Amino acid sequence: YLARIFWLQGEFARALQTCQDSVEALGAHGHALAQCHALFEVALPLNYMIGDLDAAKANLALLQELAAKHGLSIFQAGATWADRAFAAIQQKTDLSACKAAARDLQACRYEAQYPWLSSIMAAEALRRGNASEGIEWLSPCLQARDDGWWLAELQRLRGELAAAGRAPQDREVALAHFQRAIETARRQGALTL
């Protein structure tokens, strides 16, 4: 989790190095469960957020291998969703193919990365001009619980989705979400979303 703290403090290079060092150390000591956790909870999101899809895919492949080898169904479900999401985004295919993978992850009752994966789906829907689909991806995350380090980003993205609307109230809704994102980031002491 130290890598997350560095990330939120704007120390991106340090966050990535800390994350990679942790993944390698856990692997060297044979801690597959902890290594899967580090890959899924920290490495994949950070690699994706900086736009390093090659590193994200490499870490995803390692996650898939470890989860399958050790029968870690939670991480298998998460890796499946991430894999489908990356493929849909890169190949510009239908995002709805990821909905079954999202349900599978929810069925495991381990939803720590649900907000991150939902946010990348929502952002891609917005890039494709489908704000309503993006809202569908984000709504469960914003209604269900406090999503920790993702909350400010979820609120910011919800603001972008509202801003894409054409109704007169969409601007006010967007501004309210942006303001909540800023307030959340300040409350968390985050220097970046």
N, C-alpha and C positions, 0 to 999 in steps of 0.2 A: 504493500500500500504506500510505501514511501515514494515510489515512482509517481503515483497519483498526486501526492502532495507537491512534488516538484513540478508536475504538469500544471496544476492549478496555480502555482506561484509563478508560472511563466518560464520555468527553467526546462525547456523542452529537451535539449540535448542531455542534460543530467537525468531527466526522467527516463528517456529511452535507454541510456547506458545502465542505469540502476535496474530497469526492467530486464534487459538482456542479461546482465550479470546474475540476477536472481534466477532466471530461467535456466541458465547454464549450470549454476551451482546446484540447483535442485535436481537437474538431470544427472550431474556427476555423482550425486549421493543416492540416486535411485528413488527419489521421492516423487513417484508418478502422479499421485493425487494432487500434491502441492504444485507440481509443475503444470499440470492441466489447469489448475486454478489460476496460476500466474499467467499462463498463456491466454486463457479465455477472459479473465477479468481485467488484465492490464495490457499485455503485449498486443493482442489483436486490436483493441480500441485505439491505443496510442499509435500503432503503425498506420492504421486506417486514417486517423485524424490528421497525421502529417502528410498523408498522400503517398506513403510508401507501400503500395499494393504488393510489390514483390516480397517485402519483409512480412507483410500481413499474410500472404499466401503461404510463405515458408513456415510461419508460426502456426497457421491453420493446419497445414499438412502434418506437422509434429503433433498438434493437439488431436487430430483425427487418429493418427497412429497409436498414440498413448492411450486414448480413450477406448479404442477398439481392443488393443492388447490386454488392457486391464478391466474391460467390461464396465467402464464408467459411463452409465447411460445418460447422466445429466450432461456430461461434456460431449458425448456423442450427439445428443439432441442439439446442443448449442452450436457445435461444429457444423452440423448439417444446415442449420439456419444460416450461419455465417457464410458457408460455402455457396448456398443457393442465392443469398443476397449479393455476394461478390459477383457471381456469374450473371445474375439478372442485371446488375448495374453495368458491368463491362460489356455484356452482349446486347444490352437494351431490350431484354425480353420481358415478358409479363411479370410484374411484381407479385401478382396473386399466387404464384407458385410457392412463394415463401410463407403463405398463411398456414399451410399444414405444418411446416417446420416450426412456426411460432407456437402453434397449439401443442405440438409435441414437447417443446421446451416448457410450456406452462404446465403440462401434465406431469412433469417431473417435480413440480413445486419448487423449482429453483429459478427464480426470476431476476436474479441480480443483474444479468446482462440484457434482460428484456428491454429496458429503456434505451440502451445503446443501439441494439439491433433495430428497434422500432424507429429510432431517430434517423438511422441511415436509410431506412425504407421511406420514411416521411420526406426526407430531404431529396431523395431520388424522385419520388412522386411529384414534388414541387418542381424539380428541374424539368420534368416531363410535362409540366403544365396542368397537373391534376392535384390541386390543393385539397380537394375533398377527400381523395384517397390518402393524402398525407395526414389529414386530421384523423381519419379512421385509425391509422397506425399509432398516432400519438395519444389519442383520447384515453385509452386504458391506463397509460402511464401517468397521466396528469390527474386522473380521478382516483386511482386506487390507493396511492400511498406517497410518502415522501421518498423520492428516488435519489437521495443523497447527492453524490457528486455530479450526477447527470441532470438534476432538477433545473438549474439555471439554463443549461443548453436546451432542454426540452421546452422551457418557457420561451426562450428566444426563437426557437424553430416554430413554435405555435404562433408567435407573432408574425413571422415571415409568411406562414400559411394564411393567416388572416389578412395580411397586407395584399396577398394575391387576389383577394376577393373583389367583387365589383359593387357590392352593396354599400350604401352610405355609412352604415355602422361599422364596416370592416376596418376602417382606419382607426376608429376609437378602440376596437377590440385589439387590434395589433399593438397600438401604443400601450394598452394596459398589460399585455403579455410581455412586451419589451421592458416595461417598468418593473414588473415582477421578476424578470430575469436579472436585471441589474440589482435589485434589492436582495435577491437570493445570493447572487455572487458576492455582494458586499458582506452579507451576513456570514457567508462561508469563508470569507477572507481570500476569495479567489481573485487572481489577477488576470485570468483568462477563462473563457468559457470552453 
